[in-house]
Amino acid sequence: MIRESLTPRSNWQEQFESLGFTYHSIDDLYWDERYAYRFTAAQIDAVEDATSELHQMALQAVEHVIAHERLEQFAIPQPFWALVEESWRDKEFSLYGRFDLSWDGRNPPKMLEYNADTPTGLVESSVAQWYWLQDVFPQADQFNSLHEKLIAQWQILARDHHSKGLLHFACIGGHEEDEGNLAYLRDTAIQAGFATKQLAIEQIGWDDRHAEFVDDFDLKIDNLFKLYPWEWLCREAFAEHLLARPLRLIEPAWKMVLSNKAILPVLWELFPGHPNLLPAFFDAWRISGDFVKKPLYSREGENITIYAGGEVHHQPGQYGAEGYIYQAFAAQPKFDDGITPAYTSVGSWVVGDTPAGIGIREDVSLITKDTSRFVPHYFVD
């Protein structure tokens, strides 16, 4: 795993804007092609194998949580427990997710968390870094099969006779990054044969007379991809109507288990000592040495606290009311060229049940945030 210094292309901004990647420079510097990470094919095989194994272990953990009635530990509202269980037993369709890993390219990748409900970073992982590769290293390869696998996964849903009708896509209105990711996912669904419509989550309403969710033109919503977290959705005023399952939601309700930090101590219980896992517990006293305190619900690094090397690193935010878990600290690799020091994390994508590529984030701090830089990668034999 080598971090290389490069000269950025002269036209990359125009190219990305033509591809719909308009938020490439949020907070002045987000996409960063001054650098690139080089891997070997063997290293890519290693992270792909680890991702596949972690995903299967995570699914086993969901089964364990539901079979042993542990949803209360996940701070999921009690009225939704039956919905989660039914969703899991019915094997409701799942599109994608992303593991965040600490990995130096030599030792086994360590799972930091699983963003299995509303992961973003798709446009840059799937499209932007692929175009970068064609321009900069056209003879090399990249661990990136996101686009074709997303289309193939949508086609599985299209073959399901329960999925007839318009496929709606919704996120918070006016959020450029979310809207960009949503538009990209919508495009992959269109390529899979779906008729689609995109709208803001605020434009969805409830038709009490017909007992159905409707869009801003009063069209019934049969299938909804929501780039909107389940923990927010099930606390909305209209949330009780979801319990009757009047529409198909993607991601499904069982993802409330998989995307929750409480899955980390459950995984450690089920697979203690696994080389791709870090010790994790519901009780702080069970952790020895450096550790990380994580809210059950947390996004973009908010309310994460790292206690390492006698120092405390904290990212403020709005999370933590539901409780915390405690995970052993895994030092992320640090690169420093004397210009832009970086702690590096690897996002490893899963589409359906299959690994589909990686995206790399850098930050000057130990905590990866929404403002952390995205840096492309390639690999050679």
TISE-377236 format. One line per 5 residues: number of its first residue (from 1); their letters; for each residue z, x, y negated of C-alpha. Coordinates in steps of 0.25 Angstrom, whole numbers, plus 5000, padded with zeros to 4 digits. Example, Ala and Ser with C-alpha at 12.3 -4.5 7.8 and 13.67 -1.06 7.14 Angstrom:
BEGIN
1 = as = 5031/5049/5018 ~ 5029/5055/5004
***
This chain:
BEGIN
1 = mires = 5000/5000/5000 ~ 4995/5008/4988 ~ 4995/5003/4974 ~ 4982/5009/4967 ~ 4979/5010/4952
6 = ltprs = 4966/5004/4948 ~ 4958/5001/4936 ~ 4957/4986/4933 ~ 4943/4979/4933 ~ 4937/4976/4920
11 = nwqeq = 4934/4962/4922 ~ 4945/4957/4931 ~ 4950/4947/4922 ~ 4937/4940/4920 ~ 4935/4940/4935
16 = feslg = 4948/4934/4938 ~ 4947/4923/4928 ~ 4933/4919/4934 ~ 4941/4917/4947 ~ 4952/4909/4941
21 = ftyhs = 4962/4920/4941 ~ 4965/4917/4926 ~ 4980/4921/4927 ~ 4977/4936/4930 ~ 4985/4941/4918
26 = iddly = 4997/4932/4917 ~ 5008/4940/4910 ~ 4997/4950/4906 ~ 4996/4957/4920 ~ 4996/4949/4933
31 = wdery = 4983/4954/4940 ~ 4984/4969/4940 ~ 4972/4977/4946 ~ 4977/4990/4940 ~ 4982/4992/4954
36 = ayrft = 4979/4988/4968 ~ 4986/4989/4981 ~ 4979/4996/4993 ~ 4982/4993/5007 ~ 4977/4997/5021
41 = aaqid = 4972/4987/5031 ~ 4984/4990/5040 ~ 4993/4986/5028 ~ 4986/4973/5026 ~ 4987/4970/5041
46 = aveda = 5002/4972/5040 ~ 5004/4963/5028 ~ 4995/4952/5034 ~ 5003/4953/5048 ~ 5016/4952/5040
51 = tselh = 5012/4940/5032 ~ 5007/4933/5045 ~ 5020/4936/5052 ~ 5029/4932/5040 ~ 5021/4919/5038
56 = qmalq = 5023/4915/5053 ~ 5038/4918/5052 ~ 5039/4910/5039 ~ 5033/4898/5046 ~ 5044/4900/5058
61 = avehv = 5054/4900/5047 ~ 5049/4887/5041 ~ 5050/4881/5055 ~ 5064/4886/5057 ~ 5069/4881/5043
66 = iaher = 5064/4867/5046 ~ 5069/4867/5061 ~ 5083/4871/5057 ~ 5083/4862/5045 ~ 5085/4873/5034
71 = leqfa = 5078/4867/5023 ~ 5091/4866/5015 ~ 5091/4881/5014 ~ 5078/4881/5007 ~ 5083/4871/4996
76 = ipqpf = 5072/4861/4999 ~ 5076/4848/4994 ~ 5081/4839/5006 ~ 5072/4828/5004 ~ 5060/4837/5007
81 = walve = 5066/4843/5020 ~ 5058/4833/5028 ~ 5046/4835/5021 ~ 5046/4850/5024 ~ 5049/4848/5038
86 = eswrd = 5038/4838/5040 ~ 5028/4847/5032 ~ 5032/4858/5042 ~ 5031/4850/5055 ~ 5017/4844/5050
91 = kefsl = 5012/4858/5048 ~ 5007/4855/5034 ~ 4996/4863/5028 ~ 5000/4876/5021 ~ 4990/4884/5013
96 = ygrfd = 4996/4898/5009 ~ 5008/4906/5005 ~ 5012/4921/5001 ~ 5022/4930/5006 ~ 5028/4940/4996
101 = lswdg = 5030/4953/5003 ~ 5036/4967/5000 ~ 5027/4977/5006 ~ 5024/4992/5004 ~ 5012/4993/5014
106 = rnppk = 5021/5001/5024 ~ 5033/4993/5028 ~ 5032/4979/5033 ~ 5030/4968/5022 ~ 5043/4961/5018
111 = mleyn = 5043/4946/5015 ~ 5049/4943/5001 ~ 5045/4928/5002 ~ 5035/4918/5005 ~ 5028/4910/4994
116 = adtpt = 5023/4899/5003 ~ 5022/4887/4994 ~ 5015/4891/4981 ~ 5011/4905/4981 ~ 5002/4910/4969
121 = glves = 4994/4923/4968 ~ 4982/4917/4976 ~ 4971/4919/4966 ~ 4975/4934/4964 ~ 4977/4936/4978
126 = svaqw = 4965/4929/4984 ~ 4954/4930/4973 ~ 4958/4940/4962 ~ 4961/4952/4971 ~ 4949/4949/4980
131 = ywlqd = 4939/4950/4968 ~ 4947/4963/4963 ~ 4945/4969/4977 ~ 4930/4966/4977 ~ 4929/4973/4963
136 = vfpqa = 4938/4985/4966 ~ 4939/4988/4981 ~ 4927/4981/4987 ~ 4927/4989/4999 ~ 4942/4986/5002
141 = dqfns = 4948/4974/5008 ~ 4960/4965/5003 ~ 4970/4956/5011 ~ 4965/4943/5005 ~ 4959/4932/5013
146 = lhekl = 4966/4921/5004 ~ 4954/4914/4999 ~ 4947/4911/5013 ~ 4961/4908/5020 ~ 4965/4898/5009
151 = iaqwq = 4951/4891/5011 ~ 4953/4891/5026 ~ 4967/4886/5025 ~ 4962/4874/5016 ~ 4952/4871/5026
156 = ilard = 4963/4869/5036 ~ 4969/4858/5027 ~ 4955/4852/5024 ~ 4953/4850/5039 ~ 4966/4842/5040
161 = hhskg = 4963/4828/5040 ~ 4976/4825/5032 ~ 4970/4833/5020 ~ 4959/4824/5015 ~ 4958/4821/5000
166 = llhfa = 4959/4829/4988 ~ 4967/4842/4988 ~ 4975/4843/4975 ~ 4980/4856/4969 ~ 4992/4857/4960
171 = ciggh = 5001/4866/4952 ~ 5009/4867/4939 ~ 4999/4864/4928 ~ 4997/4875/4918 ~ 5001/4887/4927
176 = eedeg = 4989/4896/4927 ~ 4993/4904/4939 ~ 4996/4892/4948 ~ 4984/4885/4943 ~ 4975/4897/4947
181 = nlayl = 4981/4898/4960 ~ 4980/4883/4962 ~ 4965/4883/4958 ~ 4962/4894/4968 ~ 4969/4887/4979
186 = rdtai = 4961/4874/4975 ~ 4948/4882/4976 ~ 4951/4887/4990 ~ 4953/4872/4994 ~ 4940/4868/4988
191 = qagfa = 4933/4879/4996 ~ 4940/4873/5008 ~ 4934/4860/5005 ~ 4945/4852/4998 ~ 4943/4843/4986
196 = tkqla = 4953/4847/4976 ~ 4960/4845/4963 ~ 4969/4853/4955 ~ 4980/4848/4946 ~ 4994/4851/4940
201 = ieqig = 5006/4847/4948 ~ 5011/4839/4936 ~ 4999/4830/4937 ~ 5003/4825/4951 ~ 5009/4811/4951
206 = wddrh = 5015/4801/4961 ~ 5008/4788/4963 ~ 5020/4779/4967 ~ 5011/4767/4970 ~ 5003/4774/4980
211 = aefvd = 5014/4784/4984 ~ 5005/4796/4982 ~ 5004/4809/4973 ~ 4992/4808/4963 ~ 4985/4818/4954
216 = dfdlk = 4982/4817/4939 ~ 4971/4807/4942 ~ 4979/4798/4951 ~ 4972/4804/4964 ~ 4981/4804/4976
221 = idnlf = 4985/4818/4980 ~ 4983/4820/4995 ~ 4984/4835/4996 ~ 4991/4844/4986 ~ 4991/4859/4985
226 = klypw = 5003/4862/4976 ~ 5005/4875/4969 ~ 5019/4870/4966 ~ 5032/4874/4973 ~ 5038/4864/4983
231 = ewlcr = 5052/4867/4978 ~ 5047/4861/4964 ~ 5038/4850/4971 ~ 5050/4844/4979 ~ 5058/4843/4966
236 = eafae = 5048/4835/4958 ~ 5051/4821/4954 ~ 5040/4816/4964 ~ 5044/4825/4975 ~ 5050/4814/4983
241 = hllar = 5036/4808/4985 ~ 5032/4821/4993 ~ 5042/4817/5004 ~ 5032/4806/5009 ~ 5021/4817/5010
246 = plrli = 5011/4809/5002 ~ 5002/4821/5001 ~ 4999/4835/5007 ~ 5005/4846/5000 ~ 5001/4860/5001
251 = epawk = 5009/4868/5002 ~ 5017/4859/5012 ~ 5032/4856/5011 ~ 5036/4866/5022 ~ 5032/4877/5013
256 = mvlsn = 5045/4874/5005 ~ 5052/4882/5017 ~ 5042/4893/5017 ~ 5041/4896/5002 ~ 5056/4896/5000
261 = kailp = 5064/4909/5000 ~ 5074/4903/5010 ~ 5063/4906/5020 ~ 5067/4921/5019 ~ 5081/4920/5025
266 = vlwel = 5076/4911/5036 ~ 5065/4921/5040 ~ 5075/4932/5040 ~ 5084/4923/5050 ~ 5072/4920/5059
271 = fpghp = 5066/4934/5059 ~ 5077/4944/5055 ~ 5072/4958/5054 ~ 5058/4955/5053 ~ 5050/4966/5046
276 = nllpa = 5043/4957/5036 ~ 5056/4950/5032 ~ 5068/4954/5023 ~ 5082/4949/5026 ~ 5085/4936/5018
281 = ffdaw = 5097/4927/5018 ~ 5102/4915/5011 ~ 5115/4922/5008 ~ 5116/4934/4999 ~ 5127/4941/5007
286 = risgd = 5118/4943/5019 ~ 5109/4952/5011 ~ 5112/4967/5011 ~ 5106/4977/5002 ~ 5095/4974/4991
291 = fvkkp = 5091/4959/4991 ~ 5083/4948/4984 ~ 5089/4935/4979 ~ 5078/4924/4980 ~ 5079/4909/4976
296 = lysre = 5075/4900/4987 ~ 5064/4895/4977 ~ 5058/4906/4968 ~ 5044/4909/4963 ~ 5038/4921/4956
301 = genit = 5051/4929/4958 ~ 5060/4920/4950 ~ 5075/4921/4952 ~ 5073/4933/4962 ~ 5084/4943/4961
306 = iyagg = 5083/4957/4968 ~ 5095/4965/4971 ~ 5090/4979/4974 ~ 5094/4994/4972 ~ 5106/4989/4964
311 = evhhq = 5097/4982/4954 ~ 5095/4967/4952 ~ 5081/4961/4949 ~ 5080/4947/4945 ~ 5069/4937/4941
316 = pgqyg = 5073/4925/4933 ~ 5068/4911/4936 ~ 5071/4897/4939 ~ 5074/4898/4954 ~ 5087/4899/4962
321 = aegyi = 5094/4885/4961 ~ 5091/4883/4976 ~ 5097/4896/4981 ~ 5093/4910/4985 ~ 5090/4918/4997
326 = yqafa = 5093/4933/4998 ~ 5082/4943/5004 ~ 5083/4958/5006 ~ 5076/4966/4995 ~ 5063/4972/4999
331 = aqpkf = 5058/4983/4989 ~ 5044/4980/4985 ~ 5035/4992/4984 ~ 5034/4998/4970 ~ 5022/5005/4965
336 = ddgit = 5023/5013/4952 ~ 5011/5020/4945 ~ 5019/5023/4933 ~ 5011/5012/4926 ~ 5014/4999/4933
341 = payts = 5026/4999/4943 ~ 5025/4988/4953 ~ 5034/4982/4964 ~ 5024/4975/4974 ~ 5024/4963/4982
346 = vgswv = 5014/4958/4992 ~ 5010/4943/4993 ~ 5004/4940/5006 ~ 4997/4927/5007 ~ 4996/4917/5019
351 = vgdtp = 4986/4906/5020 ~ 4989/4896/5030 ~ 4996/4905/5041 ~ 4987/4917/5038 ~ 4989/4930/5029
356 = agigi = 4979/4930/5018 ~ 4981/4941/5009 ~ 4990/4948/4999 ~ 4993/4949/4984 ~ 5001/4960/4978
361 = redvs = 5010/4958/4966 ~ 5017/4969/4957 ~ 5029/4968/4948 ~ 5037/4978/4940 ~ 5049/4971/4946
366 = litkd = 5054/4969/4960 ~ 5052/4954/4958 ~ 5038/4948/4960 ~ 5035/4938/4949 ~ 5024/4929/4944
371 = tsrfv = 5020/4940/4934 ~ 5019/4951/4945 ~ 5006/4958/4945 ~ 4995/4955/4956 ~ 4988/4967/4961
376 = phyfv = 4976/4967/4970 ~ 4976/4974/4984 ~ 4966/4980/4994 ~ 4966/4986/5007 ~ 4958/4997/5015
381 = d = 4957/5001/5030
***
